[in-house]
Amino acid sequence: YEELVDFVHPYYQTAVSTKPLAEYAADLVQKLDALEELETKIAFGIEYVQNNVRYIYNEEEMHGHRPQDPWVTFEFKQGDCKAKTVLMKCVLDYLGVDSEIILVNYNADFYLNYYLPSLFNFNHVILKINHNGNSYFEDATYRDEYGTLGNRSFISFLNYLPIKPQATLQQRESFTYPDFAIYDDILLDVKENVGYITVKTTYRYGRANS
């Protein structure tokens, strides 16, 4: 896997580093700068790429591991998983938030560490965000996802391959939700022989988006 990653990493590095975000996405940068809290900026940037850039897959144009340039993705507001993920990373780089592009295969995930090393073992590209000592995984092709890091949908997979020099297949750490996804606060009350039931429900994570 180290040799395979070293082969494709320059393609992604070129796409991410050739032009600064402010040069081709001045209006997006202006909106980011207008926000005060970093957590809000991160959420806005992720949601912008997910909800305002159309996810397309044209095999003739998008096949392979050479991603579309992020300024092209931003201008035409469309791209495949590689293109959208690269643009999302450029947004986070502008915000000074550490992230890395990774390869996954949701369908064959459990078996990846039994396969011979091959880029064909993966069929999707997402972003791993390293922030405040925690790791978060964001899929740029998702839509209608909202919330700050730690309050968004959990993507379930085990194995992934980072696109960085000398990387090899990784397994993510176990995860436990810090709070209930659905929390019901129920009040039972009786007044003058009439019963009242009040239910207040709080939704979190993917349940909130649904």
Stockholm file with secondary structure:
# STOCKHOLM 1.0

chainA/1-210         YEELVDFVHPYYQTAVSTKPLAEYAADLVQKLDALEELETKIAFGIEYVQNNVRYIYNEEEMHGHRPQDPWVTFEFKQGDCKAKTVLMKCVLDYLGVDSEIILVNYNADFYLNYYLPSLFNFNHVILKINHNGNSYFEDATYRDEYGTLGNRSFISFLNYLPIKPQATLQQRESFTYPDFAIYDDILLDVKENVGYITVKTTYRYGRANS
#=GR chainA/1-210 SS CHHHHHHHHHHHHHHHHSSCHHHHCHHHHHHHHHCCCHHHHHHHHHHHHHHHSEECCCHHHHCSSCCCCHHHHHHHTEECHHHHHHHHHHHHHHTTCEEEEEEECSSSGGGGGGSCSCGGGCCEEEEEEEETTEEEEECTTCCSCCSSTTSSCCCCCCEEEECSTTCCCEECCCCCCSSCSEEEEEEEEEETTEEEEEEEEEECHHHHHC
#=GC SS_cons         CHHHHHHHHHHHHHHHHSSCHHHHCHHHHHHHHHCCCHHHHHHHHHHHHHHHSEECCCHHHHCSSCCCCHHHHHHHTEECHHHHHHHHHHHHHHTTCEEEEEEECSSSGGGGGGSCSCGGGCCEEEEEEEETTEEEEECTTCCSCCSSTTSSCCCCCCEEEECSTTCCCEECCCCCCSSCSEEEEEEEEEETTEEEEEEEEEECHHHHHC
//
